[in-house]
């Protein structure tokens, strides 16, 4: 009978430990992101748009943050289709990622008041983006490394 009692206590202890260890599982919610965070914009090129125009918008977009002393990187990519090991020569889509060093920095940026000049400078690069591309996907991203 003592053996059953000890076995029962042992099984309860093991079960309790496994329940508590599962509680410490890492969260992958955006609000728990420990790395850099970004705003991802995937765009299609308009028929009247150009990569040159897109690059001009990206340059002004980066300048917008730099002029305000914000530690942000605006990264732009041209996507190309792949067929097996071959890559097509023509651009497929354009991608812009606005990368903040942390959720805290992104939050500070998002919660600041825009001045009239901020809005004017913001509208300037958005108009160039809109003249060349159409955003088809908007996402928030968390960099894991």
Phi and psi in degrees as GROMACS dihedral restraints (atoms count N, CA, C in turn):
[ dihedral_restraints ]
;  ai    aj    ak    al  type     phi  dphi    fc
    3     4     5     6     1   -61.1    20    10
    4     5     6     7     1   -37.7    20    10
    6     7     8     9     1   -63.0    20    10
    7     8     9    10     1   -43.4    20    10
    9    10    11    12     1   -62.8    20    10
   10    11    12    13     1   -39.4    20    10
   12    13    14    15     1   -62.1    20    10
   13    14    15    16     1   -47.5    20    10
   15    16    17    18     1   -66.8    20    10
   16    17    18    19     1   -38.0    20    10
   18    19    20    21     1   -62.9    20    10
   19    20    21    22     1   -42.8    20    10
   21    22    23    24     1   -62.2    20    10
   22    23    24    25     1   -46.0    20    10
   24    25    26    27     1   -63.0    20    10
   25    26    27    28     1   -42.3    20    10
   27    28    29    30     1   -60.8    20    10
   28    29    30    31     1   -46.3    20    10
   30    31    32    33     1   -64.1    20    10
   31    32    33    34     1   -39.9    20    10
   33    34    35    36     1   -63.0    20    10
   34    35    36    37     1   -42.8    20    10
   36    37    38    39     1   -63.0    20    10
   37    38    39    40     1   -46.5    20    10
   39    40    41    42     1   -61.4    20    10
   40    41    42    43     1   -45.0    20    10
   42    43    44    45     1   -62.7    20    10
   43    44    45    46     1   -43.7    20    10
   45    46    47    48     1   -62.8    20    10
   46    47    48    49     1   -43.8    20    10
   48    49    50    51     1   -62.1    20    10
   49    50    51    52     1   -41.0    20    10
   51    52    53    54     1   -69.5    20    10
   52    53    54    55     1   -34.3    20    10
   54    55    56    57     1   -66.4    20    10
   55    56    57    58     1   -44.4    20    10
   57    58    59    60     1   -68.6    20    10
   58    59    60    61     1   -33.8    20    10
   60    61    62    63     1   -70.3    20    10
   61    62    63    64     1   -30.9    20    10
   63    64    65    66     1   -69.3    20    10
   64    65    66    67     1   -26.0    20    10
   66    67    68    69     1   -64.5    20    10
   67    68    69    70     1   -24.6    20    10
   69    70    71    72     1   -90.9    20    10
   70    71    72    73     1    14.4    20    10
   72    73    74    75     1   -62.1    20    10
   73    74    75    76     1   138.5    20    10
   75    76    77    78     1   -65.5    20    10
   76    77    78    79     1   135.5    20    10
   78    79    80    81     1   -89.5    20    10
   79    80    81    82     1   138.9    20    10
   81    82    83    84     1  -114.0    20    10
   82    83    84    85     1    26.2    20    10
   84    85    86    87     1   -68.9    20    10
   85    86    87    88     1   148.1    20    10
   87    88    89    90     1   -57.1    20    10
   88    89    90    91     1   -38.8    20    10
   90    91    92    93     1   -66.7    20    10
   91    92    93    94     1   -11.1    20    10
   93    94    95    96     1  -104.5    20    10
   94    95    96    97     1     8.5    20    10
   96    97    98    99     1   -60.1    20    10
   97    98    99   100     1   126.8    20    10
   99   100   101   102     1  -100.4    20    10
  100   101   102   103     1    -8.2    20    10
  102   103   104   105     1  -103.7    20    10
  103   104   105   106     1  -158.6    20    10
  105   106   107   108     1   -70.4    20    10
  106   107   108   109     1   153.5    20    10
  108   109   110   111     1  -125.4    20    10
  109   110   111   112     1   156.4    20    10
  111   112   113   114     1  -149.4    20    10
  112   113   114   115     1   162.8    20    10
  114   115   116   117     1  -106.4    20    10
  115   116   117   118     1   121.3    20    10
  117   118   119   120     1  -104.8    20    10
  118   119   120   121     1   129.3    20    10
  120   121   122   123     1  -126.3    20    10
  121   122   123   124     1   118.6    20    10
  123   124   125   126     1  -104.5    20    10
  124   125   126   127     1   129.7    20    10
  126   127   128   129     1  -129.3    20    10
  127   128   129   130     1   153.4    20    10
  129   130   131   132     1  -102.2    20    10
  130   131   132   133     1   143.3    20    10
  132   133   134   135     1   -73.8    20    10
  133   134   135   136     1   131.9    20    10
  135   136   137   138     1   -72.2    20    10
  136   137   138   139     1   156.5    20    10
  138   139   140   141     1   -58.2    20    10
  139   140   141   142     1   -35.1    20    10
  141   142   143   144     1   -90.2    20    10
  142   143   144   145     1    -1.9    20    10
  144   145   146   147     1   -86.7    20    10
  145   146   147   148     1   163.8    20    10
  147   148   149   150     1  -137.3    20    10
  148   149   150   151     1   156.6    20    10
  150   151   152   153     1   -65.4    20    10
  151   152   153   154     1   -36.1    20    10
  153   154   155   156     1   -59.6    20    10
  154   155   156   157     1   -43.0    20    10
  156   157   158   159     1   -65.4    20    10
  157   158   159   160     1   -41.0    20    10
  159   160   161   162     1   -61.0    20    10
  160   161   162   163     1   -45.3    20    10
  162   163   164   165     1   -63.4    20    10
  163   164   165   166     1   -35.2    20    10
  165   166   167   168     1   -64.1    20    10
  166   167   168   169     1   -42.5    20    10
  168   169   170   171     1   -63.4    20    10
  169   170   171   172     1   -41.9    20    10
  171   172   173   174     1   -61.9    20    10
  172   173   174   175     1   -43.6    20    10
  174   175   176   177     1   -61.4    20    10
  175   176   177   178     1   -44.3    20    10
  177   178   179   180     1   -68.0    20    10
  178   179   180   181     1   -35.1    20    10
  180   181   182   183     1   -61.3    20    10
  181   182   183   184     1   -46.8    20    10
  183   184   185   186     1   -63.9    20    10
  184   185   186   187     1   -42.7    20    10
  186   187   188   189     1   -61.1    20    10
  187   188   189   190     1   -37.0    20    10
  189   190   191   192     1   -55.2    20    10
  190   191   192   193     1   -48.2    20    10
  192   193   194   195     1   -71.4    20    10
  193   194   195   196     1   -43.3    20    10
  195   196   197   198     1   -59.8    20    10
  196   197   198   199     1   -43.9    20    10
  198   199   200   201     1   -62.1    20    10
  199   200   201   202     1   -20.8    20    10
  201   202   203   204     1  -103.2    20    10
  202   203   204   205     1     7.7    20    10
  204   205   206   207     1    69.8    20    10
  205   206   207   208     1    24.5    20    10
  207   208   209   210     1   -95.9    20    10
  208   209   210   211     1   131.8    20    10
  210   211   212   213     1   -80.9    20    10
  211   212   213   214     1    81.8    20    10
  213   214   215   216     1  -133.6    20    10
  214   215   216   217     1   143.1    20    10
  216   217   218   219     1  -112.9    20    10
  217   218   219   220     1   132.6    20    10
  219   220   221   222     1  -106.1    20    10
  220   221   222   223     1   112.0    20    10
  222   223   224   225     1  -108.3    20    10
  223   224   225   226     1   135.2    20    10
  225   226   227   228     1  -121.8    20    10
  226   227   228   229     1   144.9    20    10
  228   229   230   231     1  -137.2    20    10
  229   230   231   232     1   149.1    20    10
  231   232   233   234     1  -106.5    20    10
  232   233   234   235     1   127.7    20    10
  234   235   236   237     1   -97.8    20    10
  235   236   237   238     1   142.4    20    10
  237   238   239   240     1  -125.8    20    10
  238   239   240   241     1   146.2    20    10
  240   241   242   243     1   -72.1    20    10
  241   242   243   244     1   151.2    20    10
  243   244   245   246     1  -121.7    20    10
  244   245   246   247     1   138.6    20    10
  246   247   248   249     1  -126.4    20    10
  247   248   249   250     1    95.6    20    10
  249   250   251   252     1    69.0    20    10
  250   251   252   253     1  -123.2    20    10
  252   253   254   255     1   -92.4    20    10
  253   254   255   256     1    -3.0    20    10
  255   256   257   258     1   -96.2    20    10
  256   257   258   259     1   141.7    20    10
  258   259   260   261     1  -110.0    20    10
  259   260   261   262     1   132.3    20    10
  261   262   263   264     1   -67.3    20    10
  262   263   264   265     1   158.7    20    10
  264   265   266   267     1   -87.9    20    10
  265   266   267   268     1   -25.1    20    10
  267   268   269   270     1   -89.9    20    10
  268   269   270   271     1   139.9    20    10
  270   271   272   273     1   -57.9    20    10
  271   272   273   274     1   140.9    20    10
  273   274   275   276     1   -99.9    20    10
  274   275   276   277     1   -53.6    20    10
  276   277   278   279     1  -145.4    20    10
  277   278   279   280     1   166.4    20    10
  279   280   281   282     1  -118.8    20    10
  280   281   282   283     1   141.7    20    10
  282   283   284   285     1  -127.9    20    10
  283   284   285   286     1   136.0    20    10
  285   286   287   288     1  -123.0    20    10
  286   287   288   289     1   134.1    20    10
  288   289   290   291     1  -126.1    20    10
  289   290   291   292     1   125.1    20    10
  291   292   293   294     1   -98.8    20    10
  292   293   294   295     1   110.6    20    10
  294   295   296   297     1  -104.2    20    10
  295   296   297   298     1   121.4    20    10
  297   298   299   300     1  -101.4    20    10
  298   299   300   301     1   146.2    20    10
  300   301   302   303     1   -65.1    20    10
  301   302   303   304     1   -22.3    20    10
  303   304   305   306     1  -163.8    20    10
  304   305   306   307     1   166.6    20    10
  306   307   308   309     1   -60.6    20    10
  307   308   309   310     1   -36.8    20    10
  309   310   311   312     1   -61.2    20    10
  310   311   312   313     1   -47.8    20    10
  312   313   314   315     1   -64.3    20    10
  313   314   315   316     1   -41.7    20    10
  315   316   317   318     1   -61.6    20    10
  316   317   318   319     1   -42.8    20    10
  318   319   320   321     1   -63.2    20    10
  319   320   321   322     1   -42.0    20    10
  321   322   323   324     1   -61.2    20    10
  322   323   324   325     1   -41.3    20    10
  324   325   326   327     1   -64.9    20    10
  325   326   327   328     1   -46.9    20    10
  327   328   329   330     1   -67.2    20    10
  328   329   330   331     1   -26.0    20    10
  330   331   332   333     1   -98.1    20    10
  331   332   333   334     1     6.0    20    10
  333   334   335   336     1   -83.8    20    10
  334   335   336   337     1   159.9    20    10
  336   337   338   339     1   -87.9    20    10
  337   338   339   340     1   131.6    20    10
  339   340   341   342     1   -80.5    20    10
  340   341   342   343     1   134.6    20    10
  342   343   344   345     1   -85.4    20    10
  343   344   345   346     1   172.4    20    10
  345   346   347   348     1   -61.3    20    10
  346   347   348   349     1   -37.8    20    10
  348   349   350   351     1   -67.3    20    10
  349   350   351   352     1   -39.9    20    10
  351   352   353   354     1   -56.1    20    10
  352   353   354   355     1   -47.4    20    10
  354   355   356   357     1   -65.4    20    10
  355   356   357   358     1   -39.3    20    10
  357   358   359   360     1   -63.7    20    10
  358   359   360   361     1   -46.3    20    10
  360   361   362   363     1   -67.8    20    10
  361   362   363   364     1   -37.3    20    10
  363   364   365   366     1   -62.5    20    10
  364   365   366   367     1   -49.2    20    10
  366   367   368   369     1   -60.3    20    10
  367   368   369   370     1   -33.8    20    10
  369   370   371   372     1   -61.2    20    10
  370   371   372   373     1   -47.7    20    10
  372   373   374   375     1   -77.6    20    10
  373   374   375   376     1   -31.2    20    10
  375   376   377   378     1   -64.7    20    10
  376   377   378   379     1   -39.2    20    10
  378   379   380   381     1   -61.2    20    10
  379   380   381   382     1   -38.6    20    10
  381   382   383   384     1   -70.1    20    10
  382   383   384   385     1   -42.5    20    10
  384   385   386   387     1   -55.3    20    10
  385   386   387   388     1   -50.7    20    10
  387   388   389   390     1   -65.0    20    10
  388   389   390   391     1   -25.9    20    10
  390   391   392   393     1   -75.9    20    10
  391   392   393   394     1   -18.0    20    10
  393   394   395   396     1  -116.7    20    10
  394   395   396   397     1   -24.6    20    10
  396   397   398   399     1  -141.1    20    10
  397   398   399   400     1   164.4    20    10
  399   400   401   402     1  -126.6    20    10
  400   401   402   403     1   120.9    20    10
  402   403   404   405     1   -70.9    20    10
  403   404   405   406     1   127.4    20    10
  405   406   407   408     1  -111.4    20    10
  406   407   408   409     1   -20.2    20    10
  408   409   410   411     1  -139.8    20    10
  409   410   411   412     1   133.1    20    10
  411   412   413   414     1  -126.5    20    10
  412   413   414   415     1   124.6    20    10
  414   415   416   417     1  -140.3    20    10
  415   416   417   418     1   155.8    20    10
  417   418   419   420     1  -101.2    20    10
  418   419   420   421     1   140.5    20    10
  420   421   422   423     1  -131.2    20    10
  421   422   423   424     1   152.2    20    10
  423   424   425   426     1  -121.0    20    10
  424   425   426   427     1   123.5    20    10
  426   427   428   429     1   -84.0    20    10
  427   428   429   430     1   129.3    20    10
  429   430   431   432     1   -83.1    20    10
  430   431   432   433     1   -18.6    20    10
